[in-house]
Amino acid sequence: MLLSVGLAFAAGIPLVTIARRVGLPPILLLTAAGVLIGPGVLGESALVDPADLGRGLEVLVALAVGLILFEGGLTLDRGVLREAPVVITRLLTVGVFVTLLVGTLALVFLADRPWREALLGASLVVVTGPTVIGPLLKRVRLNERLHGILHWEGVVIDPIGVFVALLCFEIAISDESGGLTAIVDLVVRVLGGSIIGIIGGRILLWLHRRDLVPTDLTNVFTLSVAVGVFTVAESIRSEAGVLAATVAGYTLGFQRPERLRHLRAFKEEIVFLLIGALFILLAGRLDFERFESFGLGGLLAVLAMMFVARPLSIVLCTWGSDLGWNERTFLAWVAPRGIVAASMASLFALALERANPDDVGFVETFTWSVILATILLQATTAGPFAELLGLRRKHPKGWIIVGAHSLGRRIAHFATNQAKVPVLLIDQNKRAIREAKAEGLHAIEQDARRPELAERADFARFGNLLALTDNEDLNVRLCDIWSDMLGKPNVWRWGGEESDSGSRFAQGLPRPGLISAEMERGDAKFVVDPDEHGAGVYRVASANDGVMDLAPPESVPQLGLHLIREADYFRQAFLPEGFGPLQSNGIDAILHELMDRLVAARPDINREQILADLLSREQMNPTFVGDGVCIPHTHARGLDERVCVLGIAPEGTSYGTHQVRLVFMLISPTGDPESHLATLAEIGRTCLDPSIRQALMDASSGTVALQVIQGAHD
C-alpha cells in the first residue's frame, strides 16, 4: 500500500510540470503513467495497485474530491452568476439537462444498458471541469467572450454536477420497490451535506473575520476544518461528505474574507498534488478487458456525447445570442472532462462493487472513455481549431500595472492616451484606487498575487505586467506568478537587484513611492517628448502603433514618456527651520542638537534610530570633507523625502579631531541611494566656494541661508 500511494504522490507533480512544459493536458500523462505502472500492464508486478488500499481508496478518493471542490468554491466570484451572460446561465441549466438526457438515451439504446445505470453514467459526464479548461484557455488564448463562457461553465458546473450525480446515484442503487427509500436517502445526503457544509463554512468565516486563528496557522487550520466537515457529513451518509465540502467552500468563496488570499494559493498547491496522485491511482484501476468488452454500443454512446449532446446543448443555449457561427462551432467542439468526473465515477463504482461484487464497472469505463476521448480529440485540437475559425487572439497589448500611486497612474494615462492600449491598475490601497477611478482609469482593489485573476474573462485583454510596488521582494514574486500566465518576456518590475524574475525597468531611479512623493510635491514631473534631453531627464516608455515599450533605446523615433526630476537636490532637502548656530562641542553633543532641530521640524521621524545610526557612523569615521565642513548622513525608513539641517559655528567647534564651522546633517529615505549620493555631492560642490561658505555662516536666518543655496545653484 505504501508503495502505491507513495509513487502516486511522488510522480504526480513532476508529470504535471512536464505536461505544462510540453504543452499537453496533464491528464494525458497522468493517465498514461497510471496505466503503465498499474496492474493493467504489469499485472502482479504493478508498482501502483489501487487494490492494495482496499476501502482506503474509496475514502481517499472521496476526501480528495471534497477538497478539490472546496478549493473550487473559494475561487467563485459572488457577482459571476448575477452578471453572467444568458449563454452561461443556459449552459448550467438547459445544457446540463440536454447532456443528461442524450447521454441516458445513448446508453440505453446504443449500449443496451439498464436505464438506471445509463442515467448514472450520463450524470457523471455532465461536468466539463476547470482542471482541464483552465490550462486549455491559457494555452489557446481565445477571444474574451469565449474565454468567459468556457471558464465560468467549468468553474460553476462542478457543484451542479455533484448534485445531479448524487441524485442519479440514489436512483441507480434503489430497486423497483425502493423509490421512497431512495428519496429519503437523497434528502438526507443533500440536506445533511448542505447544512453541515454551510455550518462549517460559516464557522470558518466567523473565525477568520475575528482573527481568532494565528496567521501562520490559517492555511492548515482551514484545511483541517474542511476535512472535519467532510468527515462529519460522510459519517451520516456516504457521499454526503463530498457535497458538504463543496458547500463549505462556496460559503467561504461567496463572502471572500481577506485572509483567503493566502489560503487560495495554498489550496491550489494541495489540489495539484491531489489531482496528480488521484489520476495515477484511478488510472491504475482501469482494466483493458473492460474496454475490450465495451463494444460498439459503448463507443457509439461516447461519440453521441461528443457529437450529439454537446452540439445540441450549444444550439439550444446560444439560441438568440449574438455569438457568431464560428464561436458556436468552437463551443460545440470543446467540452473536455476532468478529475471530478473521473473521481466521482470511481467513487460510485467502488460503492457499487461493494454492494454487487459481480459488477463489471461499465459506468466507470464509460466515464473514462468520455474523458480520454474528449481530451485526445478536443483539448489537443482546440488550438488549431480556434486558429482555423479565426478565434485566437494575438498576444494582448494591454498592461496590468500593480501600484495605483501617482507614478503608476501617470504611466497608465500615457499607455491609454498615447499608446492606445488598455490598462488595468491593481492595488490594495483604497485611496489610491479611488483616486485612479476619479481620473477615469480602470482600477480594481485586489491582491495581484492571486493567480486566479488571470482566468477572469475581463483579464483577457492584458498580456503584460509592470510591478510598481515599493517592496522589491513582492515585485519579484509578482513576476514569478504572472510569468507563468503571460510569458517571462512580458513581465517587468521597477528597478531592484538582478534576478531571473521579470525584466528590470527604471534601474537608475529610486522606489516608486519616492518618485510619487516627488511628483506630488512638484519636484518631479512626466512630460511627453521634451524639447531637450538633459541631466535629470529619464526616458520611461514609448508608444508606437498600439504598443507600449518600456525604456526603449533613445535612437528609436517614437512617442516617448519622460520623467524629469529637479536637479537641485540640496535646495530640495534643506530645511530653513533647521538652521542655526551650534551651541555644542563634540560629535555626540552636536548630533543630538541637530537631531533636536530635525525632530522639531519633522516630529514623525524615528529620532532614536536615526541618531544611533549617525553616532555609529561618525564615531568610526567622521564625515569631514575639509574646509571646516562636515556632512553626517544616513538613511531612514518612513521618510518620503530628503531632509537636511545646518548648524553653523563661525568661530569653529570641535568635531572629533576636527574643527568645523558648517555641519550639514542629511537624512534620506531608504531605497533612494542615487538621490542621496547626488545630494551629498551637491553639498560638497556648493561648499567648495569660500564665498558661499562665508555667506552661509553670515546668514541671519534659515530663509537667508536657503537664498544663498539657491543662488549658488543658479
Number of C-alpha atoms within 10 A of each C-alpha: 14 10 11 22 20 12 16 29 18 13 17 25 20 14 18 21 12 14 17 15 9 9 13 19 22 23 25 17 19 28 21 15 21 30 25 18 23 27 23 19 16 14 11 10 11 18 20 29 27 26 15 14 15 11 13 13 20 19 17 15 22 24 22 23 28 28 25 25 26 32 28 24 24 24 22 22 17 13 9 12 14 9 10 13 14 16 21 24 19 19 23 22 13 17 24 22 18 21 25 24 16 21 27 25 19 26 28 19 14 17 19 14 20 13 15 19 20 26 27 26 28 27 30 31 30 29 29 27 25 25 23 20 25 17 18 23 21 16 16 21 19 25 19 17 15 19 22 22 19 24 22 24 22 23 21 24 20 23 21 14 23 24 17 20 25 23 21 22 24 21 22 19 17 16 12 7 8 12 13 10 14 20 15 13 18 21 14 16 27 22 15 21 30 22 17 22 30 22 17 25 28 16 14 23 22 13 14 19 12 8 12 11 15 10 12 8 10 20 19 13 15 21 19 12 17 26 19 15 27 29 20 17 26 22 11 14 17 16 26 28 33 33 31 35 35 31 27 33 28 26 23 24 23 15 16 17 15 11 15 22 18 15 17 20 17 15 22 16 12 16 21 16 20 23 27 25 25 27 28 31 30 27 27 28 21 23 17 14 10 15 16 9 11 16 11 12 17 22 17 15 27 26 17 20 25 24 13 18 24 22 23 17 21 22 15 15 22 19 13 10 11 10 14 9 10 14 19 19 17 19 19 19 20 24 27 27 29 27 24 26 28 25 24 25 26 26 21 23 20 20 18 19 13 12 11 10 11 9 13 16 19 19 24 24 24 24 25 27 20 24 23 18 17 24 23 16 14 18 24 18 15 20 18 12 18 20 13 11 13 13 19 18 15 11 15 17 18 24 24 22 25 25 25 31 23 20 22 23 25 19 18 25 19 22 24 20 12 20 23 18 22 20 25 21 26 23 21 15 15 13 13 22 24 15 16 24 16 11 11 9 20 16 24 20 16 17 16 24 19 17 18 14 15 17 18 15 19 13 18 21 21 19 20 24 26 25 29 25 22 18 16 18 12 16 24 23 17 25 26 18 18 25 19 13 18 19 16 19 12 19 27 25 26 25 21 21 11 9 9 11 20 26 19 20 19 18 12 14 19 21 23 24 20 21 23 21 17 19 19 13 11 11 17 18 19 20 15 16 15 15 7 7 13 9 10 13 19 18 22 18 24 26 22 14 11 14 15 24 15 18 16 16 12 11 6 9 11 16 16 25 24 21 21 20 20 16 18 17 21 26 23 17 18 22 22 19 15 23 26 20 15 20 12 18 18 14 21 16 14 19 23 17 16 24 21 15 20 24 14 13 16 16 11 10 16 14 16 11 11 18 17 11 14 24 18 12 15 19 12 8 11 19 16 19 13 13 15 19 21 21 20 21 20 17 19 18 14 12 17 17 18 23 21 24 23 25 25 23 20 17 9 15 21 15 24 16 10 17 20 24 24 25 23 20 22 24 23 24 21 19 21 20 16 11 20 24 13 15 23 18 13 18 19 17 12 18 21 15 12 11 12 17 21 14 14 26 19 13 17 13 15 19 14 16 23 20 15 19 22 14 11 15 15 7
